[in-house]
Amino acid sequence: MTMEDKNKRPSRPASSRPSGPNNARRREDLPARGGSSNRAGAPRQTRDGSDPRGARPAPMDREQSRLRPRIFEPDIPDEITGEELDKSLRAELLSLSAENAKVVARHLACVNLYAEDDPQRAHKHGVAAAHHAGRLAVVRESAGYAAYRAGHYEIALKELRASHRISGDVSMWPVMADCERGLGNPLKALNLAGSDEVKRLAKPEEIEMRIVASGARRDLGQFDAAVVTLTCKELKNEQEEWAVRLRYAYADALEAAGRKEESQEWFAKCAEIDTEEATDASERCL
C-alpha cells in the first residue's frame, strides 16, 4: 500500500501540515523526499593539487558535496530555477554555498514537479538533493518522502530518521510507521505508534497514526482490534480535512471485521462530508 492509494486504502497517511520546523507551510508545499547513503571523502590535496598528502582546508572552507564520489545527477529542466520553492524553504538552504544552494533548490523543485506523475524520477532528484545537502533536516525529510512515494521504504526510513535526529521533528512519525508496514514489519509499526513521540503529534498526524496502527492490526489478522484502534471521539468531526479519511478508514475496518451493516452506515456518513468525492465512499455505501 502507498500514499497514492489513500482514497481506496485509508491505512496510509495523507499529507498534512507538519508540526515541526515546517509548520508554516502546507505539507503539499514541501518537497517530497528521497534517500541517500553515506559517502567517503575525497583524497586529501593542496589547493594547487601538487601534493596529495598536503594539508586539508578547514572544514568551513570545504564544500562537502565536492568531497564525495560523483553520483547520478538527474537532468533538471532549464526552466527550473529553484525559485519555485517556498521562500522559507529556500531560506533553510542559506547555510550552503550559493552555488550548492541553487543546485539543491533546483533538485527539490523537481521533487515537487514529478512527485505525482513520476515518483521514481522525483526520488532520484531527492537522492541528489540529499547528496548535496545531507546535513539539512528539510532536505533529508524531502528525500524521505520522495522515497516513500516511490515505494522505497527502507530508504525512506533512513532519510526520515536522519531528519528527525537533526531537527527533532516528529511529524513524519506516521509515515515512518507506514514504511515499516510496507517492509512487512507491522509490529515495528505498532511500536512506533505506541512511542512517546506520538504524544507530540498535532491532531492531523495523530489521526494518521491511528489509521496506520489500525492497518498494522489488520496486517496481523487482528480485525476487531483494528476497529477499536479507530474508535474515537474524532469520528464525530465533520469539519477537519482528516475527518473524511478517518470515517472511511473506520468503515473499511468494520467491513474487514465482518460488520457489514455498520460499515455501510459509516461509508454513508463518510460520503455525507466527502463533498469533493476524494473517496469511493458513496459507491461502497450502496
N, C-alpha and C positions, 0 to 999 in steps of 0.2 A: 504494500500500500504506500502511496506517495501523497505529497501535498496536493497534487493536481486532482486526486480522487476525492477531495474533501466533500464534494456535493453528494457523492454516492456512498462514500465510506467515511463517516464522520469521526472515526477514531484518529484522524490525522489532524495535527494542529494547523489552524489557519493563521494568516498573517494578522498581526495586531500591533497596537502601539507598544513599543518596548518600555520597560520600567527602569532601565539603566541609563547610561550616558547619552543614549539616542532618543530619550523620551520626548524631545521637542519635535521629532519627525514621525510621520506615519511609517509603519513598518513597510508598506509598499513603496515608500520613497527611498528606502535603504537598499543598497545593492544586495542581492542575494550572493552568497559567498562560497568559494571552493577551496580545496585543500592544497597543502604544500608540505614539503619534507625538509628536515634539517640538512643543510648543505655545508660541505667543508670549505674552509677559507682558501684564498688564492695563495700561491707561493710568495714568500717574502721577497721584496726587491726595493732598491732605492728608487728615488723619483726619476733618475735618468736611466734606470734599468741596467746599470753597469755591474752591480754586484748582487746576485740573488740572495746572498747571506747578509745583506746590509740591514740597516735599521728600518723598522716599520714606522710609518707615520702614526701619530697619536690617533686613538680610535675616533675622536671627534672630527678628525680631518679625513677619514676614510669613508667612502660611500660603500656601505655594506653590500649592496646588491652587486657591485663590481667585483667583490671578492669571492663570489660564488660561481660554480660552474654555470655555463650558459644553459638555459632551458629553452624548450619550445615556446616561442612567443607568438601567440595567435595574432593574425593580422587585425589591425584596427582601422576601420574606415576613415578616410581622410577628413570627413566632415565631423568626426567625433573629436572634440577638443578637451573634454573634461569639465568644461563649464556647465555641462548638463546636470552635474551633481548638485545637490542641495548645498547652499553656501556654508552652513555649519559643518557639513561633512568635509567639504574642501578645507575648512579651517583646521581640521584634525590632521591634515597632511602637511601642515606647515613645518613640522619638525624635520621633514625630509629636505634634501636639496631641491632647488627649484626644478631642475631637470627631472629628477626622480619623482617628485610630486606630480608633475604633469603626466608622466608615464603611468603612474598608479591611478591617477584620476581618470585617465582615458580607459584603462582596463576596467575600472569599476563602472564607468558609464556603459561599457559594453556588457557587463554583467546584467545591468538593468535592461539594456536593449534586447538581449537574447533570452532573458530569463524564462519567458513563457513559450516562445516559439522554437527555441533551440537551446534547451537546458544544458546539453553537453558542451556546446560552444561557450555558453555563459560560464560553465565550470572551468573551462580552460583559461578564460580571462581571470577568473577568481584565483586560480593557481598562480598565474603570472603576477597578479597584484600582491598576493601573499609573499611571493618570492622577492619582490622588490621592497616590501614594507612589512616584514613579518613581525616587527615589534609593536605594531599599532593594533590595538584591540578591534577597532572598527573594520580594519582590513581583514583580520583573521575571522571576524564574525561574518563578513561578507563572503569570504571564501567558504566558510562552513555552510552557509545557506545555499550557495550555488551548488556545492557538492551534494547537499541534501536533495535539492530539486532534481538533480541528475541521477539520483539513486545510489550515490557513492557514500553509503552510510558510515563506513569506517573512517574515511577521510573527513567527513562532516563532523563526526565526534571529535576527532583530533583537533580540528580547527576551532570548534566551538569551545572545547575545554581550554585551549590556549587563550582564546579571547576572554574567557571567564577568569583565568589566572591573572591576566593583565589588568582587567578593569573591575572585576568583582561583580559584574552584571549577571543576573540570574534569569533574565527574560527569555533566554534561549533554552531553559531547562526542559520545557515540554518537547521541544524538537529533539533535544539530546535523548530524551526517553523514547521518543518515536524512532530514532535511529537504532536504539537497542532492539526495539521490536523488529525493525527491518533486518537486523542481523540475526534474528531468531533468538533473542535473549529477553523474553517477557519478564522474567524475574528481575533482571537488572533494571528494566524499565520501571517496575514496581518499586524497586529500591530508590530510584531517583524520585518517584512520585511521593515517597514517604520521607524524603530527606528534609532537613531543617531549612534548606534553601527555598522550599516551596512556600514557607510562611512569608517570604519576602516578595512573592509574586503579586503583581497587580491583578485585578479581577479578571481581565480577559485571558491572561496567561494561566491563572488559576483554573478557569473553566477548561481551557485547552488541556491542562494536565489531567483533569478529571476524565476528559474524553479519551486521552491516551491510556490512562490507567484502566479504564473500562475495556478498551481494546485489548490490553495486555491480559486482563482476566479472561476474555473470550479466547485469546490465543491458548490459554491454559485449559480451556474447556469449562471454565467457571462462569457459566452464563447467568446464574442468579446473582452472583457477586458482581458481575458487570452491570446489572441493573441497579443494584444497591449503590454502587460507586457513583452513579449519575443521579441518584435520588437526592435532591437538594432543593432548598427554597428558591434558588435561582430559576427553577423551571417555570415559575410564575411570571418572570420578567418578560415583557413584550417589547421593550424599547431598545435595549442594547444590541449592538451588532452581533454579539455572540449568542443571543437568545435563539436564533434560528438553528445554529449549529448544535446547541445543547438539546433542544427539543428533538431535532432529527436524530441525534445520537441516542437519546433515550428511547425513542420509538423503535429504532433499529435494534437496540439491545433487548427490548421487550419481545420483539418478533423472534430474535435468535433464541430467546429463552422459552419460546413456545406460547407466549401470552399474546395471542393473535388479536383478540378483541381490544385489549388495552393498547397494543401497538397501533391499531387503526385509529383509535381515539387520539393518540399523540401525534400521529402523522397529520391528522386533520388540524390539530392545534398548531402544528408547525406551519402548515400551509396557510393558516389564517394570518400569520405575521410575515410570511415569506413573500412580500409584495413584489420583489424583484425576481422571483422564481429561481433563486440560486440553487435550490434542491429539487428533487423529484417527489417531494412530499405529497403534492396534490395528486399525483398518479398512484402513489402507494397507499393512499387512504381510501381508494375506491373499492 
